[in-house]
Structure formats: structure tokens, C-alpha cells
């Protein structure tokens, strides 16, 4: 069987990128929440927030370090497997990626180091400021990366010179409306991840305090907080850590979903205007109309509109998502296909850079089953996460959680819901751009686009790509095991795992804020 190098290269990039992106929203969301927790501690001096900061801060560090390690591979892939793509976008991507490295990553690495090793050594305000600067650095990093990605979705600020786009307006690139909409949507999605993370872990510890008999419930249903001298750190302050973290996480999760909904609506309207075929495929809208498909079925092996059956639709909703009204018809796939073919051609150009794909018919419709269900999984898992946060806030209103093993497992498992929503959203966004790696912008820059088949490095063979795909997937699988193992270990250990001085049974030297071991918090 002959292997398609473009297909293998896309699988490789997709696997490594999706895995890396699991780290990103947790870094962005949890980092901000840890900064807020430390700010409350700085203003109140309440030990509850010190413990919360150190515990969730340690989990933040584990995830951040793993995110850096897995993210480095992305840049190497551009030059190794996608060199033609790198040549095409290099002049445009140079500015945002340089800013990401020189400004954002500088803030992250420098000030995160000061925060890690500055406990009890830096003035408290300076130490807190270091964390805020590091978190701002992570958000800036996300923005510059999204600027680059959004230019692929909607190129602006360039002119074509010798077949390559050359940037003529850096502010148009940095202020791309597609980038601003995607960035705000991503940030709210990340906060949803951080909120669910706090909620699920706090629920786990409150449940185990109930199970161990430390906390009980009175006749009025309210918690009676207890203590355990046998279990390190399981005192009354420990209870306050988890109940306050649970409530903060739940509130943030609900508010973040509201932000995701608003920014998602803005982003969807831009997509209808800039990439109409992507949104038509996401709605299985084969024909012009105003109705939004809640459920559509079709032959999974087919990528056309033959056999598509709309089971349940909401009249007018698709028009509202696209245009802000309920009666303007939205163009469907059968209308858009001839428009794309007339503008960009029916076949891939007969050019050596396209390799074996030269002269093939072009399918301008993305894989409908991916875009359709990716769009719905994004919305569905996001709504599920928000619903769990709202239910959790209600069930914990009397100061503890129900003593139910299955309910506890459900809330811990629900941590994955916003991760899945974020992943589905990005898969939909990237897969929906096909067959373009740089989508066209005919309204402003006619002729600035690139087919995916032209982006691959001409020197690489299917065997090379297959080897790197298997190697990277294996390494990333090991890294996933390591991260989950570390996070599970420290989550089960509770606050004492980040503050060993709370473990009165520990015979090893303990470390406090005034200790001498600068590596205590990092380790």
C-alpha cells in the first residue's frame, strides 16, 4: 500500500498539537486563578489562601513545565516536515513569533523562576508581582501564537512578492479581528478549564474528609468541621481550603461559559463571513436556509451531501448565528462549491511542488462528520462543564459535599469536559480550513492562499514521516503518563504535598517560608 506523505504529516502534526494543547488551557486558566488566590492571601493574610496558592501552584508548575517540553516540538516540525509552508508564511510569522519568544516567554521564564524560588526571600508584594507578570506572559504568549494561527484563517496586512506574502502592515496582522475573537474565546475556555479543575479536586478532598469521618453533617444538613491528627494537614483550615476553592472554581466555571458563549457567537459570525464553507459543513447545511441542525445523520464514509438527513432543526437559529437576524438565508454547500471552484479552480495545479497530488480534483468541502460533530462536541462539553459547576455550587452550599462515591467520581471525571470542549473546538477550526493550510481572504487579499498539499517538505519520504509519527506519539504517550502520575500523586497528597511543614509525622527536615532550601516549593 502506498502511503500519502501529506496525510501522515497531518496526522503527526495533529497528534502532537492536540496533546500540547491539553497543557495550554490549564496553564492559562489555572495560572490566573493561582494569581488571584495569592492576591487574596496578600491582602488578607488568611492562611487558607496561602495553602490554596501553594497547592494549586504546584500543579500549575507541573503542567507548565510539561507544556514547554511538548511545545518545543511544534516549532521543529515546521522546518522538518512543513518547510514549504515555513517559506510561505515566514515573513509574516516572524514578527508575532519573535514577540512570543522575546517578550512573552521572557516574562514567563524569568518571573516564574522568581516566584518559585522567592518564597520568604522576596518582599511579598514583589513576589506576588512576579507571579502576575509570569501569568501575563502566558497570556501574551497565547495571543501571539493565535495571531499567527488566525493569519492562516484570515490573511491580512501583506502583499504578494515573487509568490510569497510579504508583511506590509504589522498592526493589521496583530490586530486581525479573527485573532482578537479567537484569543478572547480561548481565554474564556481556559478559565473554564481552571474552574473545573479547582472544583473537581476540591470535591475529591471534601468527599474523602467525609469518608474518613473528619467532617460530619448536623441535623440541619450543615457541615460540622473536624480534624484528624493522624492525617497530615487535615485540620479545620484544610476544610476551608477545599470549600473556598470549590466555590471559586464553580463560579469561575459558570462565568467562563457565559464568556465562551458570547465570544463564540462573535467568532462564529466571523467564520460565516470569512470561511463560509467551514460553517456550512459544521451545520451540515447542504442547501441555503435559516434552520440550525440539532441532529443530522448521513453515511460516515461519504463526504458529500448525498444521503444527509436533518432529523431535528431549529428554524431561524442558523441565520441568527451568521447574520444576527432570523430570516436571512445562509448559503449551503451546494451553493458554495461552484463559487469556490470558479474562484480557485477545480484541480490542483500541475506543479512539481504538489508531488503526486498535482492535477487531482480539489474537494473544497471539509470532512463533514468532523466539522459537524466537532462543533457540537465543543458546545456540548462546554455546557456540561458549566452545568456541573452550577450543580456543584448548589450541592456544596451547606459547607461540604454529599458522601457519595459515584457522585465524587463524576465530579472528578467532569474535569475532562472543558478539556474535551477546547480540543474539539480547535480540531473543528483547523480541520474546517481544509483543503487550505492558509485560507483565502478574497474580500481583501485575493490570491493569498496555500493548499495543504503544497506545504509539505519536498525532501521527506513517507517512511521518514511514519517513523517520526510513531516516535513522537510514543514519547508523548510517556510524557502523558508522567504528567498524570505526578498530578495524581500531589492531588492525593493534598496541601501537605506542597507544604511539607504541615506533615507533623514527617521525620525529614521541614521547610517553611523562612527556611533555607530554595528548591523546597519547586520540588
N, C-alpha and C positions, 0 to 999 in steps of 0.2 A: 504494500500500500504506500503510495507516495504521500509524504507529509507536506502540508502547506506551511511554510515558514511564517507567514503573516499570522495565521491562526495560532501557531504555537507561541509566537512573540506576544500576541494579545493576551493569551492565557497566562503567560509568565508575568506580564505587567499587571494584569488584573488581580492575580492571586497575591502578589507582594504588596500591591497598593491597597487592596481591601484590608489585608491583615494590618498593614501600617496604620490605616485609618481607624482601626479599632482603638488605637492608643490616643489618637488625636482628640476626639471629643471629650474623653475622660481627662486628658491634660488640660484642655481649655476650660471645661466646666468645673472640675474638682479644684484646680488651681485657684480660680476665683473664689470658690466657697471657702477654701482654707485661708485665703487672704482676709475674707470677711470675718471668719471665726477669730483670727488673730487680732483683727482690728477691734472686735468686741472685747477681747481679753485686755488689749492695751488700754481701752477706755474705762473698763470696769474693774480690772484686776481679779475677776472671777476665775477661780481655778478650773471650773467646768470648761471654759473656753480654751484654756491653756492645754488641758488634756485633749480636747477635741482637735485643736490645731496640730498637736504633735502626732496623734494617732492617724488622722486623715492625711496629714502632711507626709508621713512615712509612706503611705500607699501612693500618694501623688508622686513621690520621688521614684518609687519602683517603676511606675508606669511611664514617667518622663524619660528615665534612662533607657527603658526598652523601646520607647518611641524614637529616640535619637538613633539607637542602633539599627532599627529596622528601616528608618527613613533614609539613611545614607545610601542604601541600595538603589533607591529610586533615581538618584542623580546619575549613578554609574550606568543604569540601564539606558538612559538617553543616548549616551555616547557609544555604548556597546551594541545594542540591538536596534536602536532607532536613530542612527546617525543622520539620515536624510531629513528626518523630522527636526533634529537639532540644528542642522544647517538652515532649514527654512525659517524656524522661529527664533534662532539665536539672537538676532539683532533686537528683537522685541523683548525676549525674556531676560536679556542681560541686565536691564535696569531693575525690575522687581526682584529677581533672584539675588542680585548683588545687594540690594537693600535688605533682603531677608537674611543674608549671611552676615553683613557688616553691622547692621543696626539691630535687627530682631534677635538673632542668635547671640550677639554680644550681650544684650540685656539679659537674655535667658541664662547663659552660662556664667557670666560674671556675678550677677546679683543672686542667682540661686545658690552659688557657692558661698557667698557671704551669708545668706540666710541659713544654710546647712551648718556652717561652722561658726556662726556668730551668736549662738545661744549663750547668754550670760557674759558675752565678751564685747559685743557692740551695744551702744545705747539702745534702749528698747524702741525708740522712735525710728532710729536708723535701721535697726533690724527689721522692723515692720515695713519700712520703706523699701528695703531690699527685696522683700517678697513681692510687694506690689509692682516694682519695676520688672521683676522676673515674669510675673503673670502678664503684665502689659507686653513684654517681649514675646510671649507665646501667642498673644492675640495679634500682634503686628506680624509675626511670622505667618500665621494663618491668613492674614489679609494679603500679604504679598504673594503667597502661593495661589490663593484664589484669584488674584489679579491675573496671574499667568494662565490659570485654567480658564478663566472667563474670557480671555482674549481668544482662546481656541473655540469658545462657544459663539463669540460675537466680536470679531476683529475690528479694531478702531485705531486711529492715530498713526497710520502707516501709509506708505505708498510703495508700489512695486518697482524695484530696480533690478534689472537683469534676472527677472524671475523670482526674486526674493523680496519679502516685505521688509522695508527699512523704516524704523520708527521716526516720525516727524513731529509727534506731539506726545511727550511723556505724560502730561497731565490728562490727556484723553484716555490713555491706557490705564493710569492709576485711578481715574475717576469713572471708569466704564460702569454704566448703570447695571450691567449684568453682574459685575464684581461686587458692587455695593449690595445688591439684592441677595446674592449668594452668600456673602460674608455675614450679613445680619441673620439670615436663615440658619447658617452653620453655627453661629454663636448661640442662638436660642436652642438649637438642637443639642449643643454641647452642655448647656446648662441643664437641659432635661436629663442628660446622662448623669451629670454630677448630682442632681437632686435625687434621682432614683438610686444612685449609689449610696448616698447617705441614708436614705430611707430603708433600703434592704438590709444594710449592715447593722443599722441601729435596731431594726426589728429583730434580727437574729440574736443580738445580745440581750435585748429585753425579754425575749422568749426564754432564753437559757437562764436568765435570772429567775424567771417564774418557775421553770422546770426544776432548778436546783433548790427551790424553796426560799430563796433570798427575799424576793418580793412576793407579797400576797395581796389579796383583794378583800376589802371590807364589805360589810353588808350593803353599803351604798354603792358598791361597784368601783370605788376609787382605790387606787393603789396604796398599799402600806409598804413603804420602802424599808428594806432591811440591809444587813451587812453580813459578810462572810469573812472570817479571819483566815480560813483555810485557802481561799482562792485569792490570788494576788490582785489587788486593785478593785475588788468587788465591794466597795463601800457605798455610802449614800451619794457621794459625789459622782461615782461611776454611773449610777442610775440617771442622774441629771444630765450627764454627758449624752447618753443614748436617747433620752426622751426629747431633749432640746434639738439634737442632731436630726432625729426623725421628723420633728415638726418643721425645722428649717428645710430639710430635703424635700418634704412633701409640698410645702408652699412654693418652693423654687420650681419643683417639677410641674405643678399646675400652671404657674405663671409663665414658665418657659413654653409650655404647649400653646398657650394663648399667643405668645410672641411668634412661635413657629407657624401658627395658622395665619397670622397677619402677613408676615414676611413671605410665607409660601404663596399666598394669594398674589402678592406683588410679583414674585418670581414667575409664577405660572402665566400671568398676563404678558410678561416679557417674552417667555418662551413661545406663547401663541403667536406673537408678532415676529420674533427672530428665528425660531425653528418650528414652523407650523407642522412639519411632518412628524417631529418628535411628539408633539402633543396630540396630534390626530391618532398616532399609534398608541399613545398612552390611554386614550379613551376608546380604542377600537372603533373610532369614528370613520367608517368606510365611506360614508356619504355625508353631504352637507346637512347640518341640522343644529338644533339648540339643546338637545337632550344629553344628559350626563349618564353614562353607563355605570350602574352599580354592579351588575353582573353580566358578563358576556362569555359565551363558550365558542370554541372553534377547534379545528383539527390542529393539535400542537405541532405536527410535522409540516404544516403549511404556513407560509409567511405572506399570504395574500388575503384578500377579503372574501374568498370563496368559502362558503360554509359558516361564516361568522353569524352567530345568533345572539341578539341582545335580549336577555331574559328579563332584566328589570332596569328601567331608566327613569330619571327624574327630568321632566320637561323644563327647559329654560336654564338649568343649572350650568351646563357647559357654556352657554352664551354668557352667563354672568362671570364665570371664571376667566373667560377670554376677553370680554369687552365691557363688563360692568353693567350690562343690561340683560334682559331675559328673552329678547326676541330677534337678535341679530344672528343669522346663521353662521356657523363656523365651518370652514372648508374641511372636507373629509379627504381621505387617502386617494380616492378615485379622482378627485378634482386636482389635488396637489401633484400627483405623479406626472401628468403631462406637462405641468408647469416646470417641474424640476428637469424633466427630460429636454424640454425646449431650451431651457437656460444653460444647462450644464452638459447636455449630450446624453446619448443612450448607451454608449460604450466607453470603457476606459481607454484613454489614448494609446495608440500603438507606439509606445515609448519604452526603451530598454529599462528605464528605472522602475517600471511596473512589473518587470520579470514575467513570470508565467501568467500573470493576470492581465497583461496587455491585450486589449481588444475584447475583453469579456463584457457582457452586458452589466450595467450598473443597476443595482437594486437600491433605490433611494428610501425604501421603507425599512426602518429598523425592525429587529425581531419583535413582533407584536406581543408575544407571550411574556417577554422580558420587560418591555416598557409598560404594558398594561398592568401586570401583577407587581412589578417593582413600584409603580406609582401608588398602588393600593396598599402594599405592604408598608410603605413609608408612612402613609396616613394611618393605617390600622394599628401598627405597633406604637406609633406616637400617641394615638388616642388611648391605647391600652395602658401605656406608661402613665399618662395623666390621670386616667381613671383609678389606677392602683394607688397613686399618690393621694387622690381625694379620699378614697376609701380608707387608706392607712391613717390619714389625719383624723378621720371620724372615729375609727376603732380605737385609736390611742388617746382619745380626748380625756380619759379619766386617769391618765398618767402611766399606763402600761399597755401591753398587748394581750390578746387572748392566748390562753395556754393551749394552743392547737399546733401540733406538729405539722400538719398538712398546710395550714394557713401560713406558718412560718416558712416552710419550703416554697410556697407560692410567692411570697413577697421577696424572698431571696432570688428566686428564679426570674422574677419580674425585672431585676436589674438589667437583664439582657434585652428587654423590649426596646428601650431607646437606642441601644447599640444597633439592633437589627433595623430600626427605622432609619438611622443615619446611613447604614450600609446600603439599604435598599434604595434610598434617595440618590446616593452617589452612583450606584450601578445604573439606575434609570437615567441619570443625567449623562453619563459617559456612553452607555450603550445606545442611547437615543440619538446621539450625534452621528452615528454611522450612516453612510459609508465614509464620512469625512473625519479626519483627525483634527483639521481646522475647518470649522463650518463656515460657509459663505455668509457675507453680510451685503446682499445685493442693494439694499437701500442706501448704503453709504460707501462701500468699498467693493464694487463689482469686480470680480476676478481674483480676490484674495481668499483662496481656499486650498485645501490639500486633501487628496484621498488617502485613506489609511494604507492602501497597497503601495503608495509611493514613499511612505515614511520609514520603511524598514531599511536597516543597513544592508547594502548590496553584497557585502562580503560574507555575511553569516550564512551558515547552512542549516537545514532543518535539524541535523544531528547536534550541532552546537547549541541551538536554541532548546532542543529537548533535554540535553544534558544540564544546561543552566536552569531550566524549569524544574527538573527533578531535584537538583542540588539545592536551589533556593527554597523550594517548597519543603524539603526535608529540614533544612536549617531553621526555617521559620516555624515549622512544627515543633522543633526542640525548644525554640525561644518561647513559643506559646506555653509549652509545658512548664518551663522555668518561671515565667511570669505568674501563671495561675497558681503554681506551687508556692511562690513567695507571698503573693497576696493572700492566699488561703491561710498560710501559716501565721501571718501577722494579724489577719482579721480574727482568727480563732484565739489568738493570744490576748486580744483586747488592748486596752490602753497601756497595760503593763508591758506589752511588746515594744512600745515606742518610748515608754518611761520606766526603765528597769528599777528605778528607785522606789516604785510603788510595790515591788515584789519583796515583802518582808521576809520571805523564806529563802531569798537568793543569797547564797554564801559568797558569791563573787562580789568584787568591789562595785558599788553602785555609783551612778553618775547623776549629778544634779546640774542645775543651770550654772552653778558656781564651781563645777568640777574642772579638772584639768584635761580630760580626754576630749579633744576637739572632734573626734570621729564618733563619739557616742551616739549622737542623734542619727547620723548618716547610717551607721551600722544597725 
